[in-house]
Amino acid sequence: MSANNQQHNMEHQRHSLAHLLGAAVMELYPDAKLTLGPAVDDGFYYDIKFTGSVSESELASIENKMRELLPTWTTVTHKEVSKEEALGHFKGNEFKEELINEIADRNEVITLYTMGNFTDLCRGGHIDDLSVIDPASFKLDRIAGAYWRGKETNPMLTRIYGLAFESKEALAHYEWQQEEGRKRDHRKLGRELKLFTLSDLVGSGLPLFQPNGMIVRKAIEDYLWTLHSKKGYSRVWTPHVAKEALYETSGHAGHYMEDMFSVFGGTSKEKFYVKPMNCPHHMQIFADNQFSYRDMPVRYFEPATVYRDEKTGQLSGLTRVRSITQDDGHLFCRPSQIGEEITTIVGIIKEFYTTMGMIDGYWVRLSLRGDDHSKYLGSDEVWHTAEKALTDICIAQNLPYTPAKDEAAFYGPKLDFMFKDAIGREWQLATIQCDFNLPERFDLSYVNEQSEKERPVVIHRAISGSLERFMGVMIEHFAGAFPVWLAPMQVSILPVSEKFADYGEKVRQALEASDIRVTLSLGDSLGKRIRTAKTEKIPYQIVIGEKEQTSNTLTVEGRNDLKLENISVDDFIARITDEIKNRTLN
């Protein structure tokens, strides 16, 4: 079975289990009212109106009832019914009645699905025989509150979540992954390692980076620039605000305004918008030049902070913020240069994520326009050209790609790169977007070989996605134990006692002179200082005592039970400098 078919089958299995949950609830709580029960990425849920409260302690009995019913659900049947018949079946359930009336108003077919002795309103998408499901491959997970249809003015319902996977082993792996993820939570580690601060006074979604966090952030940013500087990119800078006219020209005013922040000048009395992305500004930089075909491609790079009014309830640490620093790049090229330029970008992406230890198992989502073309800028011809260009690149580069309709940006299709972290969780990070629309809207041109104006193509690309989100991912990927080149503090020197402090200071100065981030730790007992260095996840600890001082050597402890004895200061400096230079994973 192909990966797509497996995913499709798993979605149907999860949807069927949602019905099973509904049936179990109705047997145990006959006065309950079922509402909606969809499949989700890790299982299913059902929103239910109970006459009283239901606690998580009751999940076990509901789960047992599900397993009791499971062997009897060997067939699934459905029938199309009239509005009146459907309303009669769900009489007294105002939630189902609302859904039925809406379906009828849209002149859509109303279908009832029956499994065992349970019948539910549904559009379909089930497996034919639920008895084949391994009873150990699913479980009820938790209870939460949820407003009917997500509106705060509607009644509060009880949402019961279930987990479901293809096997008992897959479920166990997922639960391990979740538990490991909680240990690695970047919000927890960010506080413990003093990487960033979230302040209510500053505002939700606006993180502040502490000195330790800024070291990590700057190292990532510098590496990104190193990769681009070798590929013909030039750095630019653009302001944080702009007039509304810029976004009217770009099209963002019609498609993105509700996600933008506005600013009113106290002196000028002019209204500005805080930029939600850099591309309209970069269009203006290009437009202020007279380029010929000999200058193409023109490549701009700007790690700039943009601002988007994300919903408060969706904000989370660094992974969902309102201040977003993109490692943004826009390149302007001829249509004939698209393939070569995107090939270069793909190479940068592969090199970057190989360095981060995330290259294994990656895949690419080819994000295409959906059926409702009104949501997108540009003609069908332009979209066809852009989508074909990206599809051809995927084939030519042998990328592991999957087409996805209705996932494109409003101005063009894109390649979204999906990478797995150290515990197998998937993250959407890098992106490449092919845009024929903004050059048209901004009337951009260069002079071709015939001395005629010709329209460039714009390729938008971000390698890390955003520095904030990427740092959140990296903190969890490395569990806070960054490789040496990223570690805020790279070496801790630990004299056994004050007697060896002078030699420790001499070693500290030698390392610092070689641009190694090093601290000399004195005061507490040696054991406590070693524990502190490990808690702070410092890659190397140098213990200095009588033997080391007499022989002018070092005893070094590192990760993975590494121990280096009788190593000279120069040899250790050479070792760690090489690790930093090559960005070694350790």
N, C-alpha and C positions, 0 to 999 in steps of 0.2 A: 504494500500500500504506500502511495506517495506521501510526502510530508503534509501536503495540502489536504489530502483525503483523510489522513490520520487526525489532523486538527479539526476537520469538519465533523468526523465521527465523534471525537471527544466532546465537541460542542453539543452535539445531539444527545450524547450520553448525559452530560451535565444538565441539559434542559429536561431530560426525562426524569432525572433524580430530583429536580425541583418539583415536578408533579408528585413524585413519591413522597417528598417532604409535606406537600400540601395535603395529600391523602392521610398521612400519619397524624398530622395535626387535627384534621377533621374527625378522625376516629377518637382521639383523646380529648379534644375540646370541641364538641359538636356545635357550640354557640359561636365559635370563631368565624370571622369573615376573611376569606382569601382575597388578595388583590392581584398583584403581579409577581411572577416567579421566573426570572430569566437565568440563563447561563452566564457566568463571568469567567475571567481568565484562569482562575484557580479552582473553580467549582460552580456554585449556584447560590441563590438565596430566594427567600419568599417573604414578601411584606404582608403582614397579617394583623387584623384588628381583633384583639382578644377582649373578652368582657372584663377580665381582670388582668393582673400583671403576671408575666411569665419570666422566670429567672433562668440563668444558665445551668442551675442545678437540675432543671427539668429536661435539658437537652438529651441526657442519656436515655430517658424513657421514650422520647420522640424518635431517637436514633434506633432504639431497639424495635419500635413499631415499624420503622422503615424496613429493617432487615426481615422482620416477620412477613411483611407484605411482598417483598422483593421476589421470592420464588413464584408467586402467583401471577405476576405481571408478564405473562408470556406473549400477549398480543396487544397491539395498539390499533384501535379503530377510530375513524372519524366520520362525521357527517356534516353537511351543510344544512343550516337551519335558518328559519325566518327570525326576524327581530323579535316577534311576539313569543316564539318558542324559546328563544334564548333568555328573554326576560322572565319567562315563566319558570325556567330551570333555576335561575339565580334570584328568584323573588326574595326580597328582604336584604340582599347584599347590594347596597347602594354603589359600591365601588365597581363591581362587575356591571351593574346596570349603566353606569356612566360610560364604561368602555363600549358596551354593546351599542348604546345610542350613538356614540361617535363613529363606530364602524359603519353603522347603518347610514348615518348622515353623509359619509364618504362614498356611499354606494359600493362598499366592499363586501365580499362574501364573509358571512359569520360561520365559523366552524367550531364544533365541539369535539374534543378528543377524549376517548375512554380507554383507560388502562385498569384492568381488574374491575373493581366496583366503583371506580372514581372517574368522574367526568369533569373536564375543565374547559374553559374558554381559551382557545389557543390558535395561533397561526400555523403551528406545525414545527417540524424539525426535531424528530425523536428517533431513537433506535427501535427496531421492531419487537425486540424481546429483551426486557430488562433482567430476566432471570440469568442471563449470561454474565451480568456484571459481578465482579468479585466483591462480596460484601465487605471485605477488608480494604477495598480501594477507595472508600469514601467515609466521611465522618462529619458530624455537625461540629462547627468550630466556635461560634460565638453569637451573641445577641447584641443588636444595636437598635437605636431609635431611628426612624426615618419618616419624614413627612410624606403624605400621599402625593405622589408624582413630583416630589422634590420642592413643593411650595410651602413656605412657612405658614401661610394662612390656612392650609389644609390640615386635616386630622393627623395626629401623630400615630404611627404604626409601629409594630414590633418587627424588625427584620432579623430573620434567622439565617445565618450564613452556613454553608456547607463546603467542604473541600472534596474534590473528586479528581482522581487521576487514573491512568490506564492500569495501574497495578498497586498492590500493597507496598511494594518496594518504592515506586515512584512517589506515593503519598508520604512515606517515611522520609525520603530524600527531601521533599518539599518542606516538611516540618523541621528537619535538621537545618535546611537553608534559612528558614525563617528565624529559628533560634540563633543561628550564627549571625544572621543579619542584625538581630537585636544587640548582640555583643559588639558588633562593629558599627553601630549607629553613629553616623558622623556628628550628630548633635551632642551625643554623650562624649565621644572622643574629642570633639572640638572644645568642649568645656574643660575636660581633664588635661588636654595638651596645650591649652591656651592658644588655640588657633584663630578663633573668631568669637565675636560677641553679638548677641541679639538684644537690642534695647527697646523697651516699650516707649521710651522718650523719643528715640529716633524714629521708630515706626516699624510695623510688621513688614517683613520681606526686604529689609534694608540692613544687611549684615555689616558689621565692622570687623576689619581684620587686625588681629593682634600682631606684634612683631614676629612671632613664630609662624603665624599663618601667612604673613606677607613674604617671608622667605620662601615658602613653598610656592605661593602664587607667582612671585617674580621668577623663580627658577623655571616654572612651566612656561611663562610668557617668553622668557629669554630663549628657551629651547624652540618654541614655535617660531620666533623670529629668525633663529639660526637656520631652520629648515626652509624658510621662505626667502631669506636674503640670498641664498645660493641659487634661487630659481627666478631671479629677475624682478622681484617685488620691490616697491618703494613705499616707505612709510608716509602716511598722511595724518592729519589731525583735523577734526571737525567739532564745532561747538555743540553743546548739549541741548540747545533750544533752536527753534526755527519758526518762521511765520506759517500760518495755516496754508498760504498759497503754495508752499513747497509740497505739502501733502495732498493738496487738491490736484496738482500736476502729476504727482506720483500715483495717485489713486488710493492712497491710504485713507484719505478723508472719507471716502465712500465705503471702505471695507474694514477700517481698523480704528475709527475715531473713539469708539466706546472703550477701547483698551489704552487710550492715551491720557496723559496728564496735561492739563493746561496751566499756563503761567500768565499772570497779568502784571505788566510793568507799572510799579507805583509812580514813577516819574514820567515815563513815556506814555503811559496809558495804553500801550499797545498790548495785544494779546498774542502770546506765543504758545507753542506746544513743545513739551519735552520730548526729545526724539525717541521713538520706539525702535528704530533701526537706523543704520548708517547709510543704506544704499541711496536714498534721495540726495544726501549731501555729496556722496562720491560722484553722482551724476553731474553735479554742478562743478566739481573739480575738473572732470573730463571735459565738460562743455567750455571751460575757460581756456582751452588750448586749441591749437590748430594742428591736428595730427594728420599725417599721411599714412598710406599703407605701409611705408617703411618703418613707422613707429609701432605698429601693431605686433603683438598684443601690448596693452598698457595694463599694468598690474598694481593695485593699491592694497596696502595692508594697514589696518588700524585696530589695535586692541582697545576698543572704546566701550564705555559704559552707556547703555541705553536703559529706558525705563518703561515698564508696562504695568498697567493697573490690574494685576492678577487678583482674583477673588481671594479675600482674606482666608476663607476656609480651606483654600488649596495651597496656601503657603506652607513651606516645610524646610526649615534649616537653610542649607545652601542649595538644595536641589530644586526648590521652587521659590523664586525671589522676585522682587520688583525692580531691583537694580541689577542689570544683566550685562556683564562685561564679555562681549563677544570677541573672539580672536578673528575679527571680521576681515574678509578680503573680497575685493571685486576686481575682476579682470575684464577688459574690453578687448574683443578680438573679432577677426573676420569669421564668417561661417565656416570657411575651410580650415580654420585653426581650432575649432571646438574639440575635435578628437584628441589632438596633441595636448591641448591645455588641460583637459579633464584627465587625461592619462597622467600628466605630471602631478595633478592634485591627488589622484588616487595613490600615486607613489609616496607622496608626503604623508597621507593618512596611514598607509601601511607601515611606514618607518616609525611614525609617532607611536602608534599603538603596539608595535613590536617592542619598542623601548619600554612601554608601560606594562608589558606582559599580558596584553589583552587580545592578541591577534588570532588566537586559536578559536575556531568555531564562529567567526564573525559572518554576517550576511548583510545583504543590501536590499532595502525596500525601494523599488522604483515607484515613486509616488506620482500618480497620474491624476488628471482632471476627472471629476465625477460627471454624472449625467446631467445635472442641473448647471448648465453653462452660464447662467446669470450670475453665479458666485465668482466668476473669474474674469480677469481683464484679457482683452485680445481676441483676435479672430480665430476661427477654427483652423485656418491655414497655418497661422503662427503656432498654435498649440500642436498641430500635427507635426510640424517641422521640429519643434523643441522635444516632443516626446520621442520621436524617431531618433533624434540625435543621442539622447540618453540611452535608449534601448540598444542602439548600435554599439555604444561604448561598453555597456554591460557584456554584450556578446563578444566584442573584440578583446576585452580585458579578461574574459572568462570569470567574471565576478559571480559569486553565488547570490543571485538576485531573485526577488519575487515581485511581480507587478502588484500594485495596490491602487485601486480606483478611489477617487475622492479624498486623496491624501496630499495632493499638490498644494503649493502655496497659491494664493489668488493670482499671482503674476506669472507663474510658470511651474513646470514639473521639476522634480528633484530626485536625487539619490540620497537616501537616509541610511547611514551605516549603523548597524546594530552590533555591539560588542558585549562579551560576557566578562564579568568580574571574577575574582578569585574563587567565589563560591557558586558560580554558574548563573547568577542573575543577569538578565539582559538589559542593556541600556542603549537608548538611541542617542548617539553622540555627534559624529561628524556628519556634515551635509554638503551636497553640491547641487546648485540650482541653476538651471538654464533659462535665461530670460530674454525674450525677444520684445517684450512689451515696454519696459521702462525706457530703452533707447528711443522707441517710437514716441512715447509720451513726452520725453524731454527733448525730442528732435535732435538727438546726438548724431554726429557724423564724422567721418574722416575722408580724406581725399584719396581716391583709388588711382590705378595706373593710367586711367583715361582722363585724369584731372576732374573727375566727377565726384560729387558727394555720395558716400555710401554709408549705410546704417551698420553700426557694430552690433554684436551680440554681447550681452553681459552675463558673466558666470559669477554667481554668488557662491562663496565657500566659507565654511567654518570647520576647523579641524577638531577643536575640543568642544565645540558647541557654545558653551559659555564657561568662563573661568570659575565662576561660583559653583555652578552645577558640577562641572568636571572635578573641582576640588572635593566636593561632597562625595562623589563617586570614588575618587582616589583614596580619601580617608578610609572609606569602607573596604575598598579593594585591598589596600595594604594593612587594614586593621590598625591604622595609625603608625605602623612600623615602616616608615618610608625608606626606600633605598637611600644610600649615602648621599647621592647628589641632590636629593630633595629634602633630606632630613633637616629640620631647623637647627638642631645641634648634632654634630657628626661624631664628636669624641668627648668623653668625660674622663678626666685624669683624676685618679683616686689614690692619693698617698695613704699608706697604711697609718701614718701618724704625722703630726706636725714636724717631726724630725726630718721628714723627706719632702717637705713643702718646697724648699729651694730647688731641688732637682725637678720636682713637678712643675714649678714655674718656668724653669729652663726648657722643659719639653713643651709646655704650653706655648711659649714664645716661638719655638721652632715650627710648630704646627701652624700657628696663626700667621707666621711669615709666609707660609705656603698656601694661604687663603683657605685653610681648613677651619671650620667652625668648631671651637673647642672651649670647654669650661674646666676650671680647676676646682674640685669639690673638696672642701675641708669642713671640720667642725664636728659632725655627728660621728657615730661609730662607723667603721668601714662597712659592716653588713647593711646598715641602714642606707648609707650612701650608694651602695651597689644596687639595693632594691629601688631606690629613687631613680637612678639612672635607667634601670630597666622599665620602671613604670612610665618614665618619660620617653621610653622607646628610642633611646640614643643608640645608634648602631654599634659603637665601639666603646669599651671601658678599658682604660689603662690602669692597672694596679701597680703602684710603685712602693717598693720596700727596700730593705738592706741589699738584697741580691741585685736588684735592678740599678740602684744608685752606685754600687761598687763596680759593676760591670759596664755601666753606662749603656744599659739596654732597656727593653720594655717587656712586660708581660701583658698581652692584649687578649681580652675576651670579646667575642662578637656573637652574632646570631647563629642559630643552628649548631650550638655547642662548639663554635669555633674558638680555639685557643692558640695563640702564637706566643711562644716563649723564647727569650734570649734574642729578640729581634731588635736590630739597631733602629735608632730614631729615623735615620735616613731611609732605611729599607721600608719602615712603616709608612713614612711620608710618600715614598714612591708607590707603595701598594694602594693607599687610599686615594692618592691623586689620580692614579690610573682608573680606579673605580668611578671617580667623579667625572673624569674626562670622557669615559666611555659610557657613562650613565648605566652602570652595571646594576642588574637586579640582584638583590641579596636579602 
